[in-house]
Amino acid sequence: MEGDPQNANLDNGFITIEEIQGKIVAKAEKESNMGWLRGGNNVSIAFEIETPVNTELNARTSGGSISTKNLAGNQYTRTSSWVIRLENIEGQAEVATSGGSICAKKVTQD
């Protein structure tokens, strides 16, 4: 988390990381539909995940960037309004953003 963690307001929010049917699921969610950045609650949460090279990724965010590199396998990434970066990917890549940019470098299909 960026900023001063001593002053971050995580009330009504939670972070979970768990294994579900052989998949790792990491979530940062609010109980209300008010976003993390609304109402003076300027909180930034980031996940950095290291995996084996042969990993299929399904990453979604509603308010942040996604950066994926050095993976073999199908990659699925979706964000509402931020940047998606793919680098050195061997496999199919399906990406979508509502208002951000997509940067792909060295992406090849099997």
N, CA, C and O atoms as a MOPAC input file, in Angstrom:
PM7 MOZYME 1SCF
protein

 N      0.84900 1    -1.17000 1     0.00000 1
 C      0.00000 1     0.00000 1     0.00000 1
 C      0.89200 1     1.23000 1     0.00000 1
 O      1.83400 1     1.31500 1     0.78900 1
 N      0.60400 1     2.18200 1    -0.87700 1
 C      1.38000 1     3.40500 1    -0.94900 1
 C      0.88400 1     4.39800 1     0.08200 1
 O     -0.20900 1     4.24500 1     0.62900 1
 N      1.67300 1     5.39800 1     0.34200 1
 C      1.26300 1     6.43400 1     1.29100 1
 C      1.61400 1     6.01300 1     2.70600 1
 O      2.44100 1     5.12600 1     2.91600 1
 N      0.98300 1     6.65100 1     3.66400 1
 C      1.25500 1     6.38400 1     5.06300 1
 C      0.29300 1     5.32000 1     5.57100 1
 O     -0.88200 1     5.62100 1     5.78000 1
 N      0.75500 1     4.06600 1     5.78100 1
 C     -0.15100 1     3.02100 1     6.21800 1
 C     -0.73600 1     3.28500 1     7.60200 1
 O     -1.77700 1     2.72200 1     7.94100 1
 N     -0.09700 1     4.12300 1     8.40300 1
 C     -0.62200 1     4.45300 1     9.72000 1
 C     -1.91400 1     5.25900 1     9.62700 1
 O     -2.75400 1     5.19500 1    10.52500 1
 N     -2.07600 1     6.02500 1     8.53100 1
 C     -3.23900 1     6.89400 1     8.38900 1
 C     -4.24600 1     6.39100 1     7.36200 1
 O     -5.24000 1     7.06700 1     7.09600 1
 N     -4.00900 1     5.21900 1     6.78000 1
 C     -4.93100 1     4.69600 1     5.77400 1
 C     -6.22800 1     4.26000 1     6.44700 1
 O     -6.20700 1     3.60900 1     7.49200 1
 N     -7.34500 1     4.62000 1     5.84700 1
 C     -8.64500 1     4.24600 1     6.38200 1
 C     -9.15500 1     3.02300 1     5.62200 1
 O     -9.64000 1     3.13800 1     4.49700 1
 N     -9.04000 1     1.85500 1     6.24600 1
 C     -9.50600 1     0.62700 1     5.62700 1
 C    -10.82400 1     0.16500 1     6.23000 1
 O    -11.21000 1    -0.99300 1     6.07300 1
 N    -11.52200 1     1.07800 1     6.92800 1
 C    -12.81600 1     0.73300 1     7.49600 1
 C    -13.73700 1     0.21000 1     6.40900 1
 O    -13.75300 1     0.73000 1     5.29300 1
 N    -14.48900 1    -0.80400 1     6.73100 1
 C    -15.44700 1    -1.41200 1     5.81200 1
 C    -14.78100 1    -1.99800 1     4.57100 1
 O    -15.43300 1    -2.14300 1     3.53700 1
 N    -13.51900 1    -2.33000 1     4.65200 1
 C    -12.81800 1    -2.93900 1     3.53900 1
 C    -12.06800 1    -4.16700 1     4.01700 1
 O    -11.83600 1    -4.33900 1     5.21400 1
 N    -11.68800 1    -5.02600 1     3.06800 1
 C    -10.94500 1    -6.20800 1     3.45500 1
 C    -10.09000 1    -6.70100 1     2.29500 1
 O    -10.40000 1    -6.46800 1     1.12600 1
 N     -9.02000 1    -7.38100 1     2.64400 1
 C     -8.11000 1    -7.97400 1     1.67000 1
 C     -8.08800 1    -9.47100 1     1.95400 1
 O     -7.89700 1    -9.88500 1     3.09800 1
 N     -8.28200 1   -10.28100 1     0.91900 1
 C     -8.21600 1   -11.73000 1     1.08200 1
 C     -7.29200 1   -12.32100 1     0.03200 1
 O     -7.26900 1   -11.87500 1    -1.11500 1
 N     -6.53700 1   -13.32500 1     0.43400 1
 C     -5.70500 1   -14.10500 1    -0.47400 1
 C     -5.92600 1   -15.55800 1    -0.08300 1
 O     -5.63400 1   -15.96000 1     1.04300 1
 N     -6.44500 1   -16.34100 1    -1.02300 1
 C     -6.75400 1   -17.72100 1    -0.69800 1
 C     -6.61400 1   -18.61400 1    -1.92800 1
 O     -6.61100 1   -18.13100 1    -3.06000 1
 N     -6.49800 1   -19.91400 1    -1.69400 1
 C     -6.47800 1   -20.88500 1    -2.77900 1
 C     -7.87200 1   -21.47400 1    -2.90800 1
 O     -8.44200 1   -21.97000 1    -1.93600 1
 N     -8.41700 1   -21.41600 1    -4.12000 1
 C     -9.74000 1   -21.94800 1    -4.39800 1
 C     -9.62400 1   -22.86600 1    -5.60900 1
 O     -9.34100 1   -22.40200 1    -6.71400 1
 N     -9.83700 1   -24.14600 1    -5.41500 1
 C     -9.77900 1   -25.14600 1    -6.48200 1
 C     -8.50100 1   -25.02300 1    -7.31500 1
 O     -8.56200 1   -24.98900 1    -8.54400 1
 N     -7.36400 1   -24.95800 1    -6.65800 1
 C     -6.08200 1   -24.90300 1    -7.34000 1
 C     -5.72200 1   -23.55600 1    -7.92200 1
 O     -4.73600 1   -23.44200 1    -8.65100 1
 N     -6.51200 1   -22.51900 1    -7.61200 1
 C     -6.23100 1   -21.17500 1    -8.10800 1
 C     -5.96700 1   -20.24800 1    -6.93000 1
 O     -6.59200 1   -20.37800 1    -5.87700 1
 N     -5.04400 1   -19.31700 1    -7.10900 1
 C     -4.78900 1   -18.30000 1    -6.09800 1
 C     -5.67900 1   -17.10700 1    -6.41600 1
 O     -5.64800 1   -16.58600 1    -7.53100 1
 N     -6.47200 1   -16.67200 1    -5.44300 1
 C     -7.39100 1   -15.54900 1    -5.61600 1
 C     -7.01600 1   -14.46900 1    -4.60800 1
 O     -7.05000 1   -14.70500 1    -3.40000 1
 N     -6.65700 1   -13.28000 1    -5.10200 1
 C     -6.30900 1   -12.13500 1    -4.24800 1
 C     -7.30700 1   -11.02300 1    -4.52300 1
 O     -7.50000 1   -10.62800 1    -5.67300 1
 N     -7.95300 1   -10.50700 1    -3.45400 1
 C     -8.97100 1    -9.47100 1    -3.61900 1
 C     -8.78100 1    -8.36600 1    -2.58900 1
 O     -8.40100 1    -8.61400 1    -1.44500 1
 N     -9.05300 1    -7.15100 1    -3.02200 1
 C     -9.17500 1    -5.99600 1    -2.12400 1
 C    -10.55100 1    -5.42700 1    -2.42000 1
 O    -10.81100 1    -4.97000 1    -3.53300 1
 N    -11.43900 1    -5.45200 1    -1.42400 1
 C    -12.82000 1    -5.03900 1    -1.64900 1
 C    -13.31900 1    -4.14600 1    -0.52700 1
 O    -12.82000 1    -4.19200 1     0.59700 1
 N    -14.31500 1    -3.33400 1    -0.85500 1
 C    -15.02200 1    -2.51900 1     0.12800 1
 C    -16.40100 1    -3.12400 1     0.33300 1
 O    -16.98900 1    -3.65700 1    -0.60800 1
 N    -16.92400 1    -3.04800 1     1.55600 1
 C    -18.26900 1    -3.55400 1     1.81900 1
 C    -19.32900 1    -2.67200 1     1.17000 1
 O    -20.37800 1    -3.16400 1     0.75400 1
 N    -19.06200 1    -1.37700 1     1.08100 1
 C    -20.01200 1    -0.47600 1     0.43600 1
 C    -19.62200 1    -0.30400 1    -1.02100 1
 O    -18.55400 1    -0.75200 1    -1.43700 1
 N    -20.48000 1     0.34000 1    -1.79400 1
 C    -20.14200 1     0.57900 1    -3.18700 1
 C    -19.37300 1     1.88300 1    -3.38600 1
 O    -19.18700 1     2.31900 1    -4.52200 1
 N    -18.92900 1     2.50400 1    -2.31100 1
 C    -18.04500 1     3.66900 1    -2.40600 1
 C    -16.63500 1     3.15900 1    -2.70200 1
 O    -16.15100 1     2.26400 1    -2.00900 1
 N    -15.98200 1     3.70000 1    -3.69800 1
 C    -14.65100 1     3.24500 1    -4.07700 1
 C    -13.59900 1     3.60600 1    -3.04200 1
 O    -13.85300 1     4.40100 1    -2.13800 1
 N    -12.42700 1     3.02300 1    -3.17900 1
 C    -11.31600 1     3.28800 1    -2.26800 1
 C    -10.88100 1     4.75100 1    -2.33400 1
 O    -10.42200 1     5.30200 1    -1.33400 1
 N    -11.01800 1     5.38200 1    -3.49000 1
 C    -10.50000 1     6.72900 1    -3.66300 1
 C    -11.55600 1     7.81100 1    -3.43900 1
 O    -11.26400 1     8.99100 1    -3.63300 1
 N    -12.75500 1     7.45000 1    -3.04200 1
 C    -13.81300 1     8.43700 1    -2.84100 1
 C    -13.94800 1     8.79100 1    -1.37400 1
 O    -13.53600 1     8.03200 1    -0.49700 1
 N    -14.52100 1     9.93800 1    -1.12200 1
 C    -14.78800 1    10.34300 1     0.25200 1
 C    -13.53400 1    10.64400 1     1.05900 1
 O    -13.53300 1    10.46700 1     2.27700 1
 N    -12.46900 1    11.09400 1     0.40700 1
 C    -11.24600 1    11.44200 1     1.12400 1
 C    -10.43200 1    10.24300 1     1.57300 1
 O     -9.46600 1    10.40000 1     2.32000 1
 N    -10.79600 1     9.06800 1     1.13900 1
 C    -10.08700 1     7.84400 1     1.51800 1
 C     -9.12300 1     7.47000 1     0.40800 1
 O     -9.39300 1     6.55800 1    -0.37300 1
 N     -8.00600 1     8.16700 1     0.33600 1
 C     -7.04600 1     7.98500 1    -0.74100 1
 C     -6.12300 1     6.81300 1    -0.40700 1
 O     -5.02900 1     7.00900 1     0.12100 1
 N     -6.56500 1     5.60300 1    -0.71500 1
 C     -5.81800 1     4.39100 1    -0.42000 1
 C     -5.42000 1     3.72400 1    -1.73000 1
 O     -6.23900 1     3.60800 1    -2.64100 1
 N     -4.17400 1     3.29000 1    -1.82900 1
 C     -3.69600 1     2.57600 1    -2.99100 1
 C     -3.22900 1     1.19700 1    -2.54800 1
 O     -2.38900 1     1.07800 1    -1.65600 1
 N     -3.76700 1     0.16600 1    -3.16500 1
 C     -3.42100 1    -1.20700 1    -2.83200 1
 C     -2.86300 1    -1.86000 1    -4.07700 1
 O     -3.44500 1    -1.73600 1    -5.15500 1
 N     -1.74200 1    -2.55400 1    -3.94600 1
 C     -1.12300 1    -3.23000 1    -5.07900 1
 C     -0.78700 1    -4.65900 1    -4.69100 1
 O     -0.40400 1    -4.93500 1    -3.55400 1
 N     -0.93500 1    -5.55900 1    -5.64500 1
 C     -0.52100 1    -6.94300 1    -5.47600 1
 C      0.61700 1    -7.20100 1    -6.44200 1
 O      0.51200 1    -6.87000 1    -7.62300 1
 N      1.69300 1    -7.78300 1    -5.96500 1
 C      2.78200 1    -8.22700 1    -6.82700 1
 C      2.89400 1    -9.72900 1    -6.61600 1
 O      3.18300 1   -10.19200 1    -5.51300 1
 N      2.66200 1   -10.48900 1    -7.68800 1
 C      2.58400 1   -11.93700 1    -7.58000 1
 C      3.61900 1   -12.56300 1    -8.49500 1
 O      3.66500 1   -12.25800 1    -9.68700 1
 N      4.45500 1   -13.44200 1    -7.94100 1
 C      5.43500 1   -14.18900 1    -8.72600 1
 C      4.90900 1   -15.60600 1    -8.90400 1
 O      4.45500 1   -16.23700 1    -7.95000 1
 N      4.97600 1   -16.10200 1   -10.14900 1
 C      4.46000 1   -17.42000 1   -10.46400 1
 C      5.46900 1   -18.17800 1   -11.31000 1
 O      6.43200 1   -17.58900 1   -11.80300 1
 N      5.25700 1   -19.49500 1   -11.48500 1
 C      6.05900 1   -20.20900 1   -12.48400 1
 C      5.77400 1   -19.61900 1   -13.86600 1
 O      4.73100 1   -18.99900 1   -14.07500 1
 N      6.68900 1   -19.80900 1   -14.79500 1
 C      6.54400 1   -19.25000 1   -16.14300 1
 C      5.27000 1   -19.76300 1   -16.80900 1
 O      4.55300 1   -18.98400 1   -17.43700 1
 N      4.97700 1   -21.04200 1   -16.68700 1
 C      3.79300 1   -21.63700 1   -17.31400 1
 C      2.57400 1   -21.41400 1   -16.42200 1
 O      2.13300 1   -22.32400 1   -15.72000 1
 N      2.04100 1   -20.21100 1   -16.45500 1
 C      0.90500 1   -19.84300 1   -15.61000 1
 C     -0.14600 1   -19.12700 1   -16.43100 1
 O      0.17000 1   -18.20700 1   -17.18500 1
 N     -1.40100 1   -19.54500 1   -16.29000 1
 C     -2.51200 1   -18.82300 1   -16.89800 1
 C     -2.98400 1   -17.78400 1   -15.89800 1
 O     -3.21900 1   -18.09500 1   -14.73000 1
 N     -3.12100 1   -16.54300 1   -16.36200 1
 C     -3.49900 1   -15.43500 1   -15.48800 1
 C     -4.85700 1   -14.89100 1   -15.88900 1
 O     -5.14700 1   -14.72000 1   -17.07300 1
 N     -5.68700 1   -14.62200 1   -14.89200 1
 C     -6.95800 1   -13.93800 1   -15.09400 1
 C     -6.98100 1   -12.79500 1   -14.08900 1
 O     -7.30300 1   -12.99700 1   -12.91800 1
 N     -6.63800 1   -11.59200 1   -14.55100 1
 C     -6.52600 1   -10.43100 1   -13.65900 1
 C     -7.57000 1    -9.38700 1   -14.03100 1
 O     -7.71400 1    -9.03400 1   -15.20100 1
 N     -8.30100 1    -8.89300 1   -13.02400 1
 C     -9.31600 1    -7.85300 1   -13.24400 1
 C     -9.17300 1    -6.80000 1   -12.16400 1
 O     -8.90700 1    -7.10300 1   -11.00100 1
 N     -9.35700 1    -5.56000 1   -12.57600 1
 C     -9.37600 1    -4.46100 1   -11.62700 1
 C    -10.35700 1    -3.40200 1   -12.11800 1
 O    -10.53400 1    -3.21100 1   -13.32100 1
 N    -10.98300 1    -2.72600 1   -11.17900 1
 C    -11.89900 1    -1.66500 1   -11.57800 1
 C    -11.26400 1    -0.28900 1   -11.39800 1
 O    -11.88200 1     0.72200 1   -11.73200 1
 N    -10.06200 1    -0.23900 1   -10.88300 1
 C     -9.43900 1     1.05900 1   -10.69100 1
 C     -7.93700 1     0.98700 1   -10.58300 1
 O     -7.35900 1     1.62800 1    -9.70600 1
 N     -7.29200 1     0.24300 1   -11.42900 1
 C     -5.84300 1     0.16000 1   -11.36100 1
 C     -5.25500 1    -0.47000 1   -12.60200 1
 O     -5.97100 1    -1.06300 1   -13.40900 1
 N     -3.96200 1    -0.34000 1   -12.75000 1
 C     -3.23000 1    -0.88700 1   -13.89000 1
 C     -2.89800 1    -2.35000 1   -13.65800 1
 O     -2.87300 1    -2.82400 1   -12.52200 1
 N     -2.64200 1    -3.06400 1   -14.76100 1
 C     -2.21100 1    -4.46100 1   -14.70300 1
 C     -0.96000 1    -4.58900 1   -15.55400 1
 O     -0.94000 1    -4.15500 1   -16.70600 1
 N      0.07500 1    -5.17900 1   -14.99500 1
 C      1.32400 1    -5.40100 1   -15.72100 1
 C      1.67500 1    -6.88500 1   -15.61200 1
 O      1.79000 1    -7.42700 1   -14.51300 1
 N      1.84200 1    -7.53200 1   -16.76200 1
 C      2.13900 1    -8.96100 1   -16.81400 1
 C      3.36400 1    -9.16200 1   -17.68900 1
 O      3.43700 1    -8.63300 1   -18.79700 1
 N      4.34000 1    -9.94000 1   -17.18200 1
 C      5.52200 1   -10.17800 1   -18.01100 1
 C      6.13500 1   -11.54400 1   -17.73200 1
 O      6.00000 1   -12.11200 1   -16.64800 1
 N      6.81500 1   -12.04500 1   -18.76200 1
 C      7.57700 1   -13.28800 1   -18.69700 1
 C      6.72900 1   -14.49700 1   -18.32500 1
 O      7.08300 1   -15.25500 1   -17.42200 1
 N      5.59700 1   -14.67600 1   -19.03000 1
 C      4.72700 1   -15.81900 1   -18.78200 1
 C      4.43200 1   -16.57300 1   -20.06400 1
 O      4.39900 1   -15.98700 1   -21.14600 1
 N      4.21600 1   -17.88900 1   -19.93700 1
 C      3.75400 1   -18.73700 1   -21.04000 1
 C      2.40700 1   -19.30400 1   -20.61400 1
 O      2.27800 1   -19.88300 1   -19.53600 1
 N      1.41800 1   -19.13400 1   -21.46000 1
 C      0.06600 1   -19.57700 1   -21.13700 1
 C     -0.90500 1   -18.47700 1   -21.48900 1
 O     -0.49600 1   -17.36200 1   -21.81400 1
 N     -2.18300 1   -18.77900 1   -21.42900 1
 C     -3.20200 1   -17.79500 1   -21.76900 1
 C     -3.29200 1   -16.72300 1   -20.70000 1
 O     -3.25300 1   -17.01500 1   -19.50500 1
 N     -3.41400 1   -15.47500 1   -21.14400 1
 C     -3.46100 1   -14.32800 1   -20.23500 1
 C     -4.74900 1   -13.54900 1   -20.47100 1
 O     -5.02000 1   -13.13200 1   -21.59700 1
 N     -5.53500 1   -13.35000 1   -19.43800 1
 C     -6.79200 1   -12.61300 1   -19.51400 1
 C     -6.69800 1   -11.42800 1   -18.56100 1
 O     -6.58900 1   -11.61900 1   -17.35000 1
 N     -6.73900 1   -10.21700 1   -19.08300 1
 C     -6.64600 1    -9.03000 1   -18.23500 1
 C     -7.73100 1    -8.03000 1   -18.61400 1
 O     -8.03100 1    -7.83600 1   -19.79200 1
 N     -8.31300 1    -7.40100 1   -17.60000 1
 C     -9.39900 1    -6.44600 1   -17.82100 1
 C     -9.32200 1    -5.37200 1   -16.74000 1
 O     -9.15100 1    -5.67600 1   -15.55900 1
 N     -9.45100 1    -4.10600 1   -17.15900 1
 C     -9.50600 1    -2.99300 1   -16.22100 1
 C    -10.49500 1    -1.95500 1   -16.74900 1
 O    -10.75000 1    -1.88600 1   -17.95200 1
 N    -11.04100 1    -1.16200 1   -15.85600 1
 C    -12.04600 1    -0.18200 1   -16.26800 1
 C    -11.43900 1     1.03200 1   -16.95800 1
 O    -11.97600 1     1.49500 1   -17.96400 1
 N    -10.34400 1     1.55200 1   -16.44500 1
 C     -9.88400 1     2.81100 1   -17.01400 1
 C     -8.38100 1     3.02700 1   -16.89900 1
 O     -7.91900 1     4.16300 1   -17.00300 1
 N     -7.62500 1     1.98700 1   -16.69200 1
 C     -6.19200 1     2.16300 1   -16.50400 1
 C     -5.40400 1     1.42800 1   -17.57200 1
 O     -5.97600 1     0.95300 1   -18.55300 1
 N     -4.11100 1     1.33300 1   -17.38900 1
 C     -3.19600 1     0.77400 1   -18.38000 1
 C     -3.05100 1    -0.73400 1   -18.19600 1
 O     -3.00000 1    -1.23000 1   -17.07100 1
 N     -2.98600 1    -1.45500 1   -19.31600 1
 C     -2.63100 1    -2.86800 1   -19.31200 1
 C     -1.32000 1    -2.99900 1   -20.06300 1
 O     -1.20000 1    -2.54900 1   -21.20300 1
 N     -0.32800 1    -3.62300 1   -19.41700 1
 C      0.98600 1    -3.83700 1   -20.04600 1
 C      1.26600 1    -5.34100 1   -20.10200 1
 O      1.14900 1    -6.04500 1   -19.10000 1
 N      1.63500 1    -5.81300 1   -21.28700 1
 C      2.04600 1    -7.19900 1   -21.47300 1
 C      3.44300 1    -7.19100 1   -22.06700 1
 O      3.71900 1    -6.45600 1   -23.01500 1
 N      4.32400 1    -8.01300 1   -21.50800 1
 C      5.69200 1    -8.07100 1   -22.02500 1
 C      6.21700 1    -9.49600 1   -21.94000 1
 O      6.12400 1   -10.14800 1   -20.90000 1
 N      6.76400 1    -9.96200 1   -23.04100 1
 C      7.36600 1   -11.28500 1   -23.12400 1
 C      6.36000 1   -12.36900 1   -22.72200 1
 O      6.57600 1   -13.11500 1   -21.76700 1
 N      5.25700 1   -12.43700 1   -23.47300 1
 C      4.18100 1   -13.39100 1   -23.22600 1
 C      4.13700 1   -14.39000 1   -24.37000 1
 O      4.10200 1   -13.99300 1   -25.53500 1
 N      4.13900 1   -15.68200 1   -24.05600 1
 C      4.00600 1   -16.72300 1   -25.06000 1
 C      2.67800 1   -17.43100 1   -24.81700 1
 O      2.55000 1   -18.23500 1   -23.89400 1
 N      1.69500 1   -17.12400 1   -25.65400 1
 C      0.35900 1   -17.68200 1   -25.49600 1
 C     -0.66200 1   -16.66900 1   -25.95200 1
 O     -0.30800 1   -15.58400 1   -26.41300 1
 N     -1.91500 1   -17.01500 1   -25.82600 1
 C     -2.96600 1   -16.10100 1   -26.22400 1
 C     -3.18000 1   -15.05500 1   -25.14600 1
 O     -3.12500 1   -15.35400 1   -23.95300 1
 N     -3.42500 1   -13.82400 1   -25.57700 1
 C     -3.67200 1   -12.72600 1   -24.64300 1
 C     -4.99500 1   -12.07600 1   -25.00300 1
 O     -5.19800 1   -11.62800 1   -26.13200 1
 N     -5.88800 1   -12.03100 1   -24.03200 1
 C     -7.16700 1   -11.34600 1   -24.20900 1
 C     -7.20200 1   -10.19100 1   -23.23100 1
 O     -7.20900 1   -10.40300 1   -22.01800 1
 N     -7.22400 1    -8.95600 1   -23.75000 1
 C     -7.16400 1    -7.77200 1   -22.89400 1
 C     -8.31600 1    -6.83100 1   -23.21400 1
 O     -8.77800 1    -6.76100 1   -24.35200 1
 N     -8.77200 1    -6.10900 1   -22.19700 1
 C     -9.85300 1    -5.14400 1   -22.40100 1
 C     -9.73800 1    -4.02800 1   -21.38300 1
 O     -9.45300 1    -4.26600 1   -20.21000 1
 N     -9.96300 1    -2.80400 1   -21.84500 1
 C    -10.00900 1    -1.64900 1   -20.96900 1
 C    -11.07700 1    -0.69200 1   -21.49400 1
 O    -11.22400 1    -0.52300 1   -22.70500 1
 N    -11.81400 1    -0.07500 1   -20.58800 1
 C    -12.88400 1     0.83800 1   -20.99800 1
 C    -12.35200 1     2.20500 1   -21.40800 1
 O    -12.93700 1     2.86100 1   -22.26900 1
 N    -11.25400 1     2.64100 1   -20.80600 1
 C    -10.77400 1     3.97600 1   -21.12900 1
 C     -9.28400 1     4.13600 1   -20.97100 1
 O     -8.79200 1     5.26400 1   -20.97000 1
 N     -8.54600 1     3.05100 1   -20.83800 1
 C     -7.09900 1     3.13600 1   -20.66000 1
 C     -6.36700 1     2.69600 1   -21.91000 1
 O     -6.97500 1     2.46500 1   -22.95500 1
 N     -5.06300 1     2.58300 1   -21.79200 1
 C     -4.25700 1     2.17400 1   -22.93300 1
 C     -3.76500 1     0.74000 1   -22.75900 1
 O     -3.76000 1     0.19700 1   -21.65500 1
 N     -3.35000 1     0.14300 1   -23.87600 1
 C     -2.80800 1    -1.21000 1   -23.88100 1
 C     -1.43500 1    -1.14900 1   -24.53300 1
 O     -1.28400 1    -0.62400 1   -25.63500 1
 N     -0.44100 1    -1.68800 1   -23.84700 1
 C      0.92900 1    -1.72400 1   -24.36400 1
 C      1.37400 1    -3.18700 1   -24.39400 1
 O      1.44100 1    -3.83600 1   -23.35100 1
 N      1.67500 1    -3.70500 1   -25.58100 1
 C      2.09400 1    -5.10400 1   -25.73300 1
 C      3.46000 1    -5.14700 1   -26.39200 1
 O      3.68400 1    -4.53500 1   -27.43600 1
 N      4.37600 1    -5.88800 1   -25.75800 1
 C      5.74300 1    -6.00000 1   -26.25600 1
 C      6.14300 1    -7.48400 1   -26.22800 1
 O      6.13900 1    -8.10900 1   -25.16800 1
 N      6.48100 1    -8.03400 1   -27.37700 1
 C      6.89100 1    -9.43200 1   -27.49200 1
 C      5.80600 1   -10.38700 1   -27.00100 1
 O      6.03400 1   -11.16400 1   -26.07300 1
 N      4.63900 1   -10.33000 1   -27.61500 1
 C      3.53900 1   -11.24500 1   -27.30800 1
 C      3.37200 1   -12.15500 1   -28.50700 1
 O      3.08400 1   -11.67800 1   -29.60500 1
 N      3.54800 1   -13.46600 1   -28.32200 1
 C      3.43900 1   -14.43400 1   -29.40700 1
 C      2.47200 1   -15.53900 1   -29.02300 1
 O      2.39600 1   -15.93500 1   -27.86000 1
 N      1.73300 1   -16.03600 1   -30.01200 1
 C      0.81800 1   -17.14900 1   -29.77800 1
 C      1.56600 1   -18.45800 1   -29.95700 1
 O      2.55400 1   -18.54300 1   -30.68600 1
 N      1.06900 1   -19.46900 1   -29.27500 1
 C      1.65700 1   -20.82700 1   -29.39900 1
 C      1.56300 1   -21.32900 1   -30.80900 1
 O      2.00200 1   -22.44200 1   -31.09900 1

